[in-house]
Amino acid sequence: MDTFNKLERRLGKLTLPNLTMWIMVGQIFVFGMEVLNQLGTFNHFPIEALRLIPSKVVQGEVWRLVTFIFQTPGTAHPIWLIFVWGIFFLTGTALEQSWGDFKYNLFIWTYILANGLASLIILFVLRRDVVVPNYFLLQTVFLAFAYLNPNIEFRLYFVLPVKVKWLGMVALALLLYQFAFGDIYTRIIIIAALANLVIFLGKDICYGLKARQRRAVHQRRVAHAADEAFHTCKICGATEKSHPDRDFFYHEGEGYCDQCANQMPE
């Protein structure tokens, strides 16, 4: 938290409020230009120049490191995009309100820089020039929202109420599936996409796991203590659990059941 506060004091003036809205507006604008290009109505908008292609970045087109987030996320089907943008706007603005504008800006910039670094690693280390997609942006924002607000309910198909933590688990499972069965380039891009989650939520996740582990150990100890007998007869070994009908007496710190009470020392 201190680190974020220090960064905010130094860089807070560069914060862009309502960043989720501006990203979504940019994506809608680019999508509209793509549709016009396909219709032949307006084919002068340089959509290709927005894509994150590492070889082009090296050649000096550094704006691609940022403009790739304005590409249409995933499929270009309008109905799907309306759903995607709605979820992105809801979860993104909720994170902005929860974290504050600066921290949320930093979260998005971490995603952007990590993807740019991943693209250059693929280019220089693996000798492959790939187009880096931006459809993992929604997943990272959604997963952060789901972790921080696990019990909020979404209406699946506008009818079935489902807690967002279960949807987050499905989203995470899909990412892990893509990571497991994707090629090396996809794996690097997924790691880069999840970097902001590790940086911003990793410590909280570790603390949460440790707390759950401590709670489980405590519950086992309590259960074990509940199973142990409190009274034990020194003579016959009877306990209140093995012989619940007996009464127990103590003499000089030693326990005796009522059947052995006559053998207690004077």
Sequence and secondary structure as in RCSB ss.txt:
>XXXX:A:sequence
MDTFNKLERRLGKLTLPNLTMWIMVGQIFVFGMEVLNQLGTFNHFPIEALRLIPSKVVQGEVWRLVTFIFQTPGT
AHPIWLIFVWGIFFLTGTALEQSWGDFKYNLFIWTYILANGLASLIILFVLRRDVVVPNYFLLQTVFLAFAYLNP
NIEFRLYFVLPVKVKWLGMVALALLLYQFAFGDIYTRIIIIAALANLVIFLGKDICYGLKARQRRAVHQRRVAHA
ADEAFHTCKICGATEKSHPDRDFFYHEGEGYCDQCANQMPE
>XXXX:A:secstr
 HHHHHHHHHHGGG  TTHHHHHHHHHHHHHHHHHHHHHTS   S GGGGSB HHHHHTT TTHHHHGGGS  S 
  HHHHHHHHHHHHHHHHHHHHHH HHHHHHHHHHHHHHHHHHHHHHHHTS     B  THHHHHHHHHHHHHST
T EEEETTTEEEEHHHHHHHHHHHHHHHHHHS HHHHHHHHHHTHHHHHHHHHHHHHHHHHHHHHHHHHHHHHHH
HHS S B TTT  BTTT TT  EEEETTEEEETTTGGGS  
